[in-house]
Amino acid sequence: MFDFIKKLFGPGVDLKEKLAEGAVIVDVRTPREFSGGHVKGSKNIPLDKISTKMKTIQKWNKPVITCCASGMRSGSAASILKNNGVEAFNGGSWMKVNRL
């Protein structure tokens, strides 16, 4: 069963390890959602602003872990970042990332 899941989603990435390597957490929720609670030290760049902040994100030259409320918007953001040459990972919900 685990092999099937691995084939479906690809090899897992250790996000804790990425954080230890200096990854930046980007919360792609709205500023209002972000103000209601977020991962300490995370940056709030709403999904609809990701493209306009691409040059800044690329200059960080660090892996990026995206998060949101459920994992849907962060998945979209991670794809956009990857398509622009950024090493990006969908962390899922901000509460999940907060436990890392």
Secondary structure, DSSP 8 states (H G I E B T S, - for coil): -HHHHHHHH-S---HHHHHHTT-EEEE-S-HHHHHT---TT-EE--GGGTGGGHHHHHHH-S-EEEEESSSHHHHHHHHHHHHTT--EEEEEEHHHHHT-
